[in-house]
């Protein structure tokens, strides 16, 4: 895990005042083991099938990824640099280049209860202020939850 995973040197856990004004958090508990949930999020080719608002993802040869999404505000596209990947626990990223919406964020995975349930917490910063981004983040996590909980067979890893 990288300690300084933002371009300005601060970690995503230490968002500055500007980020706090545009910070969006959403969380959901999913009745699946943490490793299954982490693998499902980490599998960029599968993610658009689990979250309807994600239109497309593609891993680039340099290890970064390209994303496109549909939302109430229209279509958006961005390139992502992964700045931290702690398998089973946390993925952090930042939009790079000419992103429609410059942002950075992280998703964390925490075992709760008996280990068969995972709390997924999504934190985004740098988005335009307003309730739309927060609602979309919550909707994405709920869609992710429904997809994973509906899967009765083990998820491919």
C-alpha positions in Angstrom: 0.0 0.0 0.0 1.3 3.4 -0.9 1.3 6.0 1.8 1.4 9.0 -0.6 -1.1 8.0 -3.2 -2.2 11.5 -4.3 -0.3 13.8 -6.7 0.1 16.4 -4.0 1.7 13.9 -1.6 -1.3 13.5 0.8 -2.9 10.1 1.3 -6.6 9.7 0.3 -7.3 9.2 4.0 -6.0 12.7 4.7 -8.2 14.7 2.3 -7.5 18.5 2.3 -10.2 21.1 2.7 -10.9 21.4 -1.0 -11.4 17.6 -1.3 -13.6 17.6 1.8 -16.0 20.0 0.0 -16.4 17.5 -2.9 -15.9 14.3 -1.0 -18.5 11.6 -1.5 -18.7 8.4 0.6 -20.9 5.4 0.2 -20.8 2.0 1.9 -22.7 -1.3 1.6 -22.5 -4.7 3.3 -22.4 -7.6 0.9 -23.0 -11.2 2.0 -19.9 -12.6 0.3 -16.4 -13.2 1.6 -14.0 -10.3 1.4 -11.7 -12.0 -1.2 -14.6 -12.7 -3.5 -15.8 -9.1 -3.3 -12.3 -7.7 -3.8 -11.7 -9.9 -6.9 -15.1 -8.9 -8.4 -14.2 -5.2 -8.1 -10.6 -5.8 -9.3 -11.8 -7.6 -12.4 -12.2 -4.6 -14.7 -13.6 -6.6 -17.6 -16.4 -7.9 -15.3 -17.2 -4.7 -13.5 -19.5 -3.2 -16.2 -21.7 -6.3 -15.9 -22.0 -5.8 -12.1 -22.5 -2.0 -12.1 -24.9 -0.8 -14.8 -23.6 2.8 -14.7 -20.1 1.6 -15.8 -20.4 1.4 -19.6 -16.9 0.1 -20.3 -13.5 -0.5 -18.7 -10.2 -1.5 -20.4 -6.8 -2.3 -19.0 -4.1 -0.4 -20.9 -0.6 -1.9 -21.6 1.0 0.5 -19.1 -1.2 -0.9 -16.3 -3.5 2.1 -16.1 -7.1 1.7 -17.2 -9.7 3.5 -19.3 -13.3 4.0 -18.0 -16.6 5.3 -19.3 -19.8 5.6 -17.4 -23.4 6.7 -18.0 -25.2 8.7 -15.5 -27.8 11.4 -14.9 -25.2 14.0 -16.0 -24.5 12.2 -19.3 -21.6 10.1 -20.5 -18.2 10.5 -18.9 -14.8 9.1 -19.7 -11.5 9.1 -17.9 -8.2 7.3 -17.6 -7.1 5.9 -14.2 -3.8 5.4 -12.6 -3.9 2.8 -9.8 -1.9 4.3 -6.9 -2.5 1.6 -4.3 -3.6 -2.0 -4.5 -3.5 -3.9 -1.2 -5.1 -7.3 -2.3 -8.3 -8.0 -0.4 -8.2 -4.7 1.4 -8.0 -1.6 -0.7 -7.7 -0.1 -4.2 -6.9 3.6 -4.7 -6.7 5.5 -7.9 -6.6 8.9 -9.5 -7.9 10.2 -12.8 -5.0 11.3 -15.1 -4.8 13.1 -18.4 -7.8 14.8 -19.9 -10.5 13.3 -17.7 -14.1 14.5 -18.1 -14.2 14.6 -14.3 -10.8 14.8 -12.6 -11.1 12.9 -9.3 -9.4 10.4 -7.1 -10.8 7.8 -4.8 -10.5 4.5 -3.0 -12.6 1.4 -2.3 -11.9 -0.6 0.8 -13.0 -4.1 1.8 -13.5 -5.1 5.4 -14.7 -8.4 6.9 -17.6 -8.1 9.2 -19.3 -10.6 11.4 -18.4 -14.2 10.6 -16.2 -13.4 7.6 -19.0 -14.2 5.1 -20.0 -10.5 4.9 -17.9 -7.7 3.6 -18.3 -4.0 4.1 -17.4 -2.1 0.9 -16.7 1.6 1.3 -16.2 3.9 -1.7 -14.7 7.3 -1.2 -14.4 9.8 -4.1 -13.0 13.3 -4.0 -12.6 16.0 -6.6 -16.0 15.5 -8.1 -18.3 18.4 -8.7 -20.2 19.3 -5.5 -23.8 18.2 -5.1 -26.0 15.3 -4.2 -25.9 13.8 -7.7 -22.4 12.3 -7.2 -23.3 10.9 -3.8 -26.5 9.3 -5.1 -24.7 7.8 -8.1 -22.0 6.3 -5.8 -24.6 4.8 -3.5 -26.5 3.4 -6.5 -23.3 1.9 -8.0 -22.5 0.1 -4.7 -26.1 -1.2 -4.4 -26.0 -2.6 -7.9 -22.6 -4.2 -7.1 -24.2 -5.7 -4.0 -27.2 -7.1 -5.8 -25.1 -8.7 -8.6 -22.7 -10.4 -6.1 -25.4 -11.6 -3.7 -27.4 -13.0 -6.7 -24.4 -15.1 -7.7 -24.7 -18.4 -6.0 -21.6 -20.1 -7.5 -18.1 -19.1 -6.4 -16.9 -16.0 -8.3 -14.1 -16.5 -10.8 -10.8 -15.3 -9.4 
